[in-house]
Amino acid sequence: MKTIGLLGGMSWHSTALYYRLLNEGIQQRLGGLHSASIIMNSLDFAEIALLQEQQDWQSAGQRLSSASLRLQQAGADFLLIATNTMHICEPAIKQSLHIPVLHIADATADAILQRGFKTAGLLGTAFTMQMDYYKSRLQQKGIQVVIPDDADCNFINRVIFDELCYGNIQSRSKSEYLNIIQKMARQNIDCVILGCTEITLLVEQNDTPVPLFDTTALHAQAAIEYALGDA
């Protein structure tokens, strides 16, 4: 089994979910007392969030690259960046390492294409929805990406940073997220990407008939397959 390098803490709530999914997946595959081989570097999210607010992606890239290098030096065989938004720094991180980086958008795109879908709505932080680093990765795979209108983008982003990153799950926010998903479904999309690792704490497939793609679960599954030599 390969050792997973998990770059987490952004936020720790979704990192905890990654940890559970990785270990559950390995145990399901191997049985018995098996669990995932994981080395984790959990960052102080307040420092990263400040760099996000300042849009100082160069400093953020340096910070995440240094943290990733420590995982490589500790013996990780490959890296997971346990956040959609900070994949904006993936090129800088990848350049600093000689181990593979499993990109969350690739795992998501592969799952969408396997279902035969071509057009996806994207929910996430304002950075993920409105910047190109994530959407272009999906578009290169042949997936058309649709984002909510500005008001809905602002609401989605606010809930992520003001509620979900604190582990605060509000029923009214869930209802509004589901309303946004339904609104997007009327735009002839095939599915919706839960493109922030915290959104899965709020919305699940059982909540809506619109096909949802949980990036956290898909990323973890890709890591399990890679760790066991399936990919």
DOPA-953953 format. One record per residue (C-alpha): residue in three letters; z negated, x, y. Coordinates in pm, whole numbers, plus 50000, padded with zeros to 5 digits. Last residue first. Example, Ala and Ser with C-alpha at 12.3 -4.5 7.8 and 13.67 -1.06 7.14 Angstrom:
2
SER492865136749894/ALA492205123049550/
This chain:
231
ALA510954953050351/ASP509104944250029/GLY507214977250019/LEU503724962450014/ALA502924972850370/TYR506324960550487/GLU505834926350333/ILE502324923550476/ALA503534934750818/ALA506304908750822/GLN503744882350730/ALA501484893051016/HIS504364890651263/LEU505294856251133/ALA501694843851155/THR501284856051512/THR504744844251616/ASP504084808351511/PHE507504792151495/LEU507364754751556/PRO509744728051427/VAL509404696651647/PRO507584669751447/THR504374677351639/ASP500654683451586/ASN500864693551221/GLN502844724151328/GLU499864737551516/VAL498914739951884/LEU495794754752048/LEU494824786251856/THR498544791451783/ILE498984795852158/GLU496904827852155/THR499584850852007/CYS502004840552280/GLY505554831252193/LEU504874798452016/ILE508624795351959/VAL510034760051972/CYS512784745551753/ASP516334732351741/ILE516774726952115/ASN518754696952237/GLN517074694352579/ARG515014664352457/ALA513044688452241/MET512024706352561/LYS510264675152689/GLN508564670952352/ILE507284706852368/ILE506064701152723/ASN504204669852616/LEU502654689252328/TYR501454715652573/GLU500034687752791/SER498094672952500/LYS496744707252402/SER495614713352757/ARG493774680052757/SER492124688652425/GLN490714721252563/ILE490224752252346/ASN488244779852521/GLY488534811952319/TYR488384831752644/CYS492024842752615/LEU492794806252542/GLU491314792252864/ASP492144809553192/PHE494834833653071/ILE496684811552824/VAL496044778953011/ARG497354793953334/ASN500554806653168/ILE501394772853016/PHE500734755453348/ASN502884779953545/CYS505724777053296/ASP505454739053314/ALA505824739653691/ASP508704764453676/ASP510764745153420/PRO510364752953051/ILE512334780852878/VAL515484778852665/VAL516674807452442/GLN519984808852254/ILE519594828451931/GLY522354852451824/LYS520184882051718/GLN520874899152050/GLN519644867052215/LEU516254870652049/ARG515774906152181/SER517134895052517/LYS514454868152540/TYR511664893552490/TYR512534920652745/ASP514254895752979/MET511434883453202/GLN510694846553263/MET509164833652942/THR507424865252824/PHE506114874653169/ALA505024838953246/THR502964840052928/GLY504374821952630/LEU506494792252528/LEU510134796552426/GLY512494768552328/ALA514914778752057/THR518624773351997/LYS520414786351685/PHE518494772951387/GLY519634778751029/ARG516114780750888/GLN516664817250797/LEU517844822651155/ILE514494811351293/ALA512544833251049/ASP514634863951136/ALA514204857251508/THR510424855751475/ALA510124888151278/ASP512454904851528/ALA510474891151825/ILE507234905851687/HIS508664941051664/LEU507444961951371/VAL506944997151510/PRO507885025051269/ILE506005058551260/HIS507245088651460/LEU505525077751777/SER505795083352155/GLN509275067952189/LYS508135036552010/ILE505335031252259/ALA507665035252557/PRO510225011352407/GLU507474986652304/CYS505984983952654/ILE507364948752717/HIS505984942452370/MET502854937452577/THR503584900652619/ASN503864891852251/THR500494906152150/ALA499194924051841/ILE501414954851872/LEU501784962451501/LEU502344998551400/PHE503385017351089/ASP501945042350842/ALA498585044751016/GLY496735077250942/ALA494285083451225/GLN496925103351414/GLN499225073051411/LEU496435050751539/ARG495645076051812/LEU499295076151909/SER499145038451953/ALA496285041352203/SER498175067852399/SER501325046552396/LEU499355016052508/ARG497935033652813/GLN501225050452902/GLY503105017652868/ALA500544999953086/SER500925027053349/GLN504695022453347/TRP504414984553333/ASP502544982553661/GLN503224945553707/GLN500094944353924/GLU498874913853732/GLN499914930253407/LEU498064962253502/LEU494964941153570/ALA495394923453235/ILE495484957353058/GLU492154968553206/ALA490524934853140/PHE491884935952784/ASP489654964852682/LEU491624978252387/SER491094973352014/ASN492455002351809/MET492644991151447/ILE493305009651121/ILE494144985150846/SER494504987150466/ALA494724950450375/SER492434934650119/HIS492324933649740/LEU489234919049578/GLY491134899649314/GLY494664889749395/LEU497604911649498/ARG499784887449696/GLN497114862649802/GLN494704890949880/ILE497334908250094/GLY498044876350285/GLU494384868150341/ASN493754903050475/LEU496674902350715/LEU495944866750827/ARG492274874050896/TYR492944905551096/TYR495734888851292/LEU493404859851377/ALA490784884351504/THR493504900251716/SER494294865751859/HIS490744861951985/TRP490514898552086/SER493084892752361/MET494884916452403/GLY492234934052190/GLY494734948251944/LEU496944976951839/LEU496884973351460/GLY498055003351258/ILE498754990450908/THR498245013950613/LYS500915013050344/MET500005000050000/
